[in-house]
Amino acid sequence: MTVKNMNVNNSTCLIAYFSRPGNNYVGGNIVNLPVGNTEVVAKMIQEITKGDLFHIEVVNAYPGDYTETTEVAKQELRTNARPKLTRHLKNMASYEVIFIGHPNWWGTMPMPVFTFLEEYDFSGKTMASFCTHEGSGLGQSVTDIKKMCPHSTVLEGLAIRGGDVKNAQNEVSGWLRELGMKK
C-alpha cells in the first residue's frame, strides 16, 4: 500500500519517535550509544521526507542501566502503564502522514509510544511504524497501532536491527520509495 498524491516537499509529514541513548543491547553486547538507534533512523526519514521530527520523551527518565530499563519496561507493559510525556504537539491536525518510531521492547512499542498514540486523534491519517530491534523485528507493534488508531490507514512497517542502523540509509530509502514517500 502506498501513500497517494503525497508531496514529500511539504510539511504534512511527522516523524514521531521514542529513542533511548546510553546503555543499549546491540549485537549481543551492552554498548553506550550517544544517540539512540531509533533516533538515527528517524533522522534518516526526516532527511528524505523533509517532515517534522518530534521526540517522544518521558517525564520520569528510564534508568541508565540497560537491564534495569528492561525491568521497568516489562513492568510498564504488565500494568499497561501510560508514562507522562514531557511535551505535546499542538498542531497534529496539520499532518497527513505520521511515522511512529520506537525500539521493540518486549514484543511491541515502549509504553510512552502508547501514551503518545492515545493523546491525539489519528482519524484519516496515514501511519507507518519503524522500529529498531536485536532480533524480534516489529513484534506486534503494527497490530497495536491498528487497534489504537482504527480510523487511520496503517502502512507496512520497517524493522532495522540496531547493529545495522548506521548503514541503513538504503533500506530506509527503499522502504520510503515502496510507500510512495520518495521519488
BALOBA-1460 file (C-alpha; in Angstrom, 3 decimals):
// residues 183
<rec num="1" residu="m" x="0.000" y="0.000" z="0.000"/>
<rec num="2" residu="t" x="1.368" y="3.412" z="-0.910"/>
<rec num="3" residu="v" x="0.536" y="6.963" z="0.026"/>
<rec num="4" residu="k" x="-1.497" y="8.532" z="-2.801"/>
<rec num="5" residu="n" x="-0.797" y="12.033" z="-4.093"/>
<rec num="6" residu="m" x="1.732" y="12.744" z="-1.378"/>
<rec num="7" residu="n" x="4.032" y="15.715" z="-1.973"/>
<rec num="8" residu="v" x="7.107" y="14.973" z="0.111"/>
<rec num="9" residu="n" x="8.308" y="18.550" z="-0.257"/>
<rec num="10" residu="n" x="5.633" y="19.953" z="2.031"/>
<rec num="11" residu="s" x="5.468" y="19.652" z="5.801"/>
<rec num="12" residu="t" x="2.493" y="17.308" z="6.108"/>
<rec num="13" residu="c" x="4.734" y="14.547" z="7.407"/>
<rec num="14" residu="l" x="5.559" y="13.970" z="11.075"/>
<rec num="15" residu="i" x="8.236" y="11.614" z="12.340"/>
<rec num="16" residu="a" x="7.376" y="10.951" z="16.000"/>
<rec num="17" residu="y" x="9.822" y="8.655" z="17.743"/>
<rec num="18" residu="f" x="10.861" y="7.296" z="21.107"/>
<rec num="19" residu="s" x="14.557" y="6.508" z="21.403"/>
<rec num="20" residu="r" x="16.820" y="5.782" z="24.334"/>
<rec num="21" residu="p" x="20.513" y="6.709" z="24.228"/>
<rec num="22" residu="g" x="23.008" y="5.309" z="26.697"/>
<rec num="23" residu="n" x="23.378" y="1.635" z="27.607"/>
<rec num="24" residu="n" x="21.675" y="-0.484" z="24.953"/>
<rec num="25" residu="y" x="21.858" y="-4.065" z="23.750"/>
<rec num="26" residu="v" x="23.472" y="-4.096" z="20.309"/>
<rec num="27" residu="g" x="24.905" y="-7.095" z="18.522"/>
<rec num="28" residu="g" x="24.980" y="-9.258" z="21.636"/>
<rec num="29" residu="n" x="26.724" y="-6.664" z="23.811"/>
<rec num="30" residu="i" x="25.751" y="-3.775" z="26.044"/>
<rec num="31" residu="v" x="27.142" y="-0.623" z="24.446"/>
<rec num="32" residu="n" x="26.870" y="3.059" z="25.249"/>
<rec num="33" residu="l" x="25.090" y="4.876" z="22.423"/>
<rec num="34" residu="p" x="25.393" y="8.672" z="22.371"/>
<rec num="35" residu="v" x="22.252" y="8.731" z="20.180"/>
<rec num="36" residu="g" x="19.605" y="6.008" z="20.372"/>
<rec num="37" residu="n" x="19.225" y="3.743" z="17.333"/>
<rec num="38" residu="t" x="15.633" y="4.776" z="16.665"/>
<rec num="39" residu="e" x="16.622" y="8.441" z="16.612"/>
<rec num="40" residu="v" x="19.258" y="7.671" z="13.971"/>
<rec num="41" residu="v" x="16.578" y="6.109" z="11.741"/>
<rec num="42" residu="a" x="14.117" y="8.947" z="12.461"/>
<rec num="43" residu="k" x="16.672" y="11.459" z="11.217"/>
<rec num="44" residu="m" x="17.234" y="9.404" z="8.044"/>
<rec num="45" residu="i" x="13.486" y="9.520" z="7.362"/>
<rec num="46" residu="q" x="13.410" y="13.251" z="8.100"/>
<rec num="47" residu="e" x="16.283" y="13.894" z="5.696"/>
<rec num="48" residu="i" x="14.406" y="12.184" z="2.863"/>
<rec num="49" residu="t" x="10.835" y="13.336" z="3.569"/>
<rec num="50" residu="k" x="11.647" y="16.787" z="4.993"/>
<rec num="51" residu="g" x="8.986" y="16.056" z="7.612"/>
<rec num="52" residu="d" x="8.953" y="17.414" z="11.141"/>
<rec num="53" residu="l" x="10.694" y="15.487" z="13.930"/>
<rec num="54" residu="f" x="9.064" y="15.001" z="17.322"/>
<rec num="55" residu="h" x="10.980" y="13.182" z="20.061"/>
<rec num="56" residu="i" x="8.619" y="11.386" z="22.448"/>
<rec num="57" residu="e" x="10.208" y="11.866" z="25.876"/>
<rec num="58" residu="v" x="9.043" y="10.828" z="29.322"/>
<rec num="59" residu="v" x="8.874" y="12.953" z="32.464"/>
<rec num="60" residu="n" x="10.487" y="10.201" z="34.547"/>
<rec num="61" residu="a" x="13.558" y="9.055" z="32.641"/>
<rec num="62" residu="y" x="14.375" y="5.376" z="32.382"/>
<rec num="63" residu="p" x="17.360" y="4.075" z="34.383"/>
<rec num="64" residu="g" x="20.779" y="4.437" z="32.812"/>
<rec num="65" residu="d" x="21.434" y="0.730" z="33.238"/>
<rec num="66" residu="y" x="20.125" y="-1.381" z="30.357"/>
<rec num="67" residu="t" x="18.939" y="-4.309" z="32.498"/>
<rec num="68" residu="e" x="17.138" y="-2.003" z="34.931"/>
<rec num="69" residu="t" x="15.409" y="-0.305" z="31.993"/>
<rec num="70" residu="t" x="14.224" y="-3.654" z="30.635"/>
<rec num="71" residu="e" x="12.718" y="-4.481" z="34.036"/>
<rec num="72" residu="v" x="10.926" y="-1.119" z="34.208"/>
<rec num="73" residu="a" x="9.678" y="-1.614" z="30.643"/>
<rec num="74" residu="k" x="8.426" y="-5.124" z="31.449"/>
<rec num="75" residu="q" x="6.547" y="-3.826" z="34.498"/>
<rec num="76" residu="e" x="5.029" y="-0.971" z="32.449"/>
<rec num="77" residu="l" x="3.827" y="-3.466" z="29.852"/>
<rec num="78" residu="r" x="2.344" y="-5.781" z="32.526"/>
<rec num="79" residu="t" x="0.417" y="-2.909" z="34.109"/>
<rec num="80" residu="n" x="-0.473" y="-1.245" z="30.781"/>
<rec num="81" residu="a" x="1.163" y="1.941" z="32.112"/>
<rec num="82" residu="r" x="0.978" y="5.280" z="30.350"/>
<rec num="83" residu="p" x="4.105" y="7.229" z="31.300"/>
<rec num="84" residu="k" x="3.677" y="11.000" z="31.247"/>
<rec num="85" residu="l" x="5.347" y="12.803" z="28.374"/>
<rec num="86" residu="t" x="7.464" y="15.956" z="28.660"/>
<rec num="87" residu="r" x="5.865" y="17.772" z="25.728"/>
<rec num="88" residu="h" x="2.925" y="17.625" z="23.363"/>
<rec num="89" residu="l" x="2.112" y="18.616" z="19.798"/>
<rec num="90" residu="k" x="-0.353" y="21.430" z="19.295"/>
<rec num="91" residu="n" x="-0.760" y="21.007" z="15.544"/>
<rec num="92" residu="m" x="-1.451" y="17.309" z="14.894"/>
<rec num="93" residu="a" x="-4.291" y="18.236" z="12.532"/>
<rec num="94" residu="s" x="-1.763" y="19.697" z="10.065"/>
<rec num="95" residu="y" x="-0.114" y="16.309" z="9.398"/>
<rec num="96" residu="e" x="-1.321" y="13.780" z="6.857"/>
<rec num="97" residu="v" x="1.383" y="11.138" z="7.303"/>
<rec num="98" residu="i" x="2.698" y="10.067" z="10.694"/>
<rec num="99" residu="f" x="5.772" y="7.884" z="11.095"/>
<rec num="100" residu="i" x="5.904" y="6.231" z="14.522"/>
<rec num="101" residu="g" x="9.415" y="5.172" z="15.550"/>
<rec num="102" residu="h" x="10.412" y="3.054" z="18.519"/>
<rec num="103" residu="p" x="12.648" y="0.270" z="19.734"/>
<rec num="104" residu="n" x="10.987" y="-3.119" z="20.165"/>
<rec num="105" residu="w" x="10.515" y="-3.567" z="23.901"/>
<rec num="106" residu="w" x="9.002" y="-6.873" z="24.971"/>
<rec num="107" residu="g" x="7.435" y="-7.538" z="21.573"/>
<rec num="108" residu="t" x="5.817" y="-4.153" z="20.969"/>
<rec num="109" residu="m" x="6.300" y="-0.406" z="21.348"/>
<rec num="110" residu="p" x="7.521" y="1.124" z="24.606"/>
<rec num="111" residu="m" x="4.618" y="2.360" z="26.710"/>
<rec num="112" residu="p" x="5.440" y="6.064" z="26.114"/>
<rec num="113" residu="v" x="4.524" y="5.469" z="22.469"/>
<rec num="114" residu="f" x="1.145" y="4.145" z="23.605"/>
<rec num="115" residu="t" x="0.750" y="7.359" z="25.636"/>
<rec num="116" residu="f" x="1.541" y="9.412" z="22.534"/>
<rec num="117" residu="l" x="-0.933" y="7.493" z="20.371"/>
<rec num="118" residu="e" x="-3.719" y="7.975" z="22.924"/>
<rec num="119" residu="e" x="-3.177" y="11.741" z="23.141"/>
<rec num="120" residu="y" x="-4.237" y="12.547" z="19.579"/>
<rec num="121" residu="d" x="-6.926" y="11.784" z="17.048"/>
<rec num="122" residu="f" x="-5.330" y="9.997" z="14.110"/>
<rec num="123" residu="s" x="-8.585" y="9.579" z="12.155"/>
<rec num="124" residu="g" x="-7.927" y="9.939" z="8.441"/>
<rec num="125" residu="k" x="-4.150" y="9.934" z="8.927"/>
<rec num="126" residu="t" x="-1.736" y="7.598" z="7.167"/>
<rec num="127" residu="m" x="0.632" y="5.934" z="9.617"/>
<rec num="128" residu="a" x="3.787" y="3.863" z="9.257"/>
<rec num="129" residu="s" x="5.776" y="2.249" z="12.053"/>
<rec num="130" residu="f" x="9.530" y="1.850" z="12.090"/>
<rec num="131" residu="c" x="11.462" y="0.120" z="14.815"/>
<rec num="132" residu="t" x="14.897" y="-0.910" z="15.869"/>
<rec num="133" residu="h" x="15.463" y="-4.312" z="17.418"/>
<rec num="134" residu="e" x="18.012" y="-7.015" z="18.088"/>
<rec num="135" residu="g" x="16.180" y="-9.948" z="16.539"/>
<rec num="136" residu="s" x="12.468" y="-9.542" z="17.207"/>
<rec num="137" residu="g" x="11.501" y="-7.276" z="14.295"/>
<rec num="138" residu="l" x="8.327" y="-5.213" z="14.550"/>
<rec num="139" residu="g" x="6.760" y="-7.640" z="17.012"/>
<rec num="140" residu="q" x="3.082" y="-6.771" z="17.377"/>
<rec num="141" residu="s" x="3.620" y="-3.002" z="17.139"/>
<rec num="142" residu="v" x="1.799" y="-2.610" z="13.809"/>
<rec num="143" residu="t" x="-1.139" y="-4.619" z="15.156"/>
<rec num="144" residu="d" x="-1.161" y="-2.425" z="18.265"/>
<rec num="145" residu="i" x="-1.154" y="0.759" z="16.172"/>
<rec num="146" residu="k" x="-4.076" y="-0.567" z="14.122"/>
<rec num="147" residu="k" x="-6.021" y="-1.279" z="17.325"/>
<rec num="148" residu="m" x="-5.265" y="2.144" z="18.804"/>
<rec num="149" residu="c" x="-5.875" y="4.076" z="15.582"/>
<rec num="150" residu="p" x="-8.754" y="2.212" z="13.905"/>
<rec num="151" residu="h" x="-9.747" y="5.158" z="11.705"/>
<rec num="152" residu="s" x="-6.331" y="5.636" z="10.150"/>
<rec num="153" residu="t" x="-4.540" y="3.848" z="7.337"/>
<rec num="154" residu="v" x="-1.597" y="1.870" z="8.722"/>
<rec num="155" residu="l" x="1.083" y="1.056" z="6.152"/>
<rec num="156" residu="e" x="3.732" y="-1.648" z="6.140"/>
<rec num="157" residu="g" x="6.334" y="-1.092" z="8.839"/>
<rec num="158" residu="l" x="10.112" y="-1.216" z="8.768"/>
<rec num="159" residu="a" x="12.290" y="-3.096" z="11.262"/>
<rec num="160" residu="i" x="16.031" y="-2.473" z="11.393"/>
<rec num="161" residu="r" x="18.450" y="-4.397" z="13.578"/>
<rec num="162" residu="g" x="20.126" y="-1.989" z="15.990"/>
<rec num="163" residu="g" x="23.618" y="-3.027" z="14.979"/>
<rec num="164" residu="d" x="22.776" y="-2.220" z="11.332"/>
<rec num="165" residu="v" x="21.287" y="1.236" z="11.902"/>
<rec num="166" residu="k" x="24.353" y="3.249" z="10.890"/>
<rec num="167" residu="n" x="24.334" y="1.616" z="7.452"/>
<rec num="168" residu="a" x="20.568" y="1.521" z="6.903"/>
<rec num="169" residu="q" x="20.206" y="4.500" z="4.534"/>
<rec num="170" residu="n" x="19.452" y="2.297" z="1.518"/>
<rec num="171" residu="e" x="16.967" y="0.193" z="3.479"/>
<rec num="172" residu="v" x="15.162" y="3.301" z="4.758"/>
<rec num="173" residu="s" x="15.191" y="4.913" z="1.320"/>
<rec num="174" residu="g" x="13.833" y="1.733" z="-0.316"/>
<rec num="175" residu="w" x="11.049" y="1.446" z="2.283"/>
<rec num="176" residu="l" x="10.020" y="5.069" z="1.742"/>
<rec num="177" residu="r" x="10.040" y="4.516" z="-2.026"/>
<rec num="178" residu="e" x="7.789" y="1.440" z="-1.603"/>
<rec num="179" residu="l" x="5.393" y="3.546" z="0.487"/>
<rec num="180" residu="g" x="5.340" y="6.234" z="-2.181"/>
<rec num="181" residu="m" x="7.127" y="8.760" z="0.024"/>
<rec num="182" residu="k" x="10.246" y="9.082" z="-2.154"/>
<rec num="183" residu="k" x="10.582" y="9.625" z="-5.865"/>
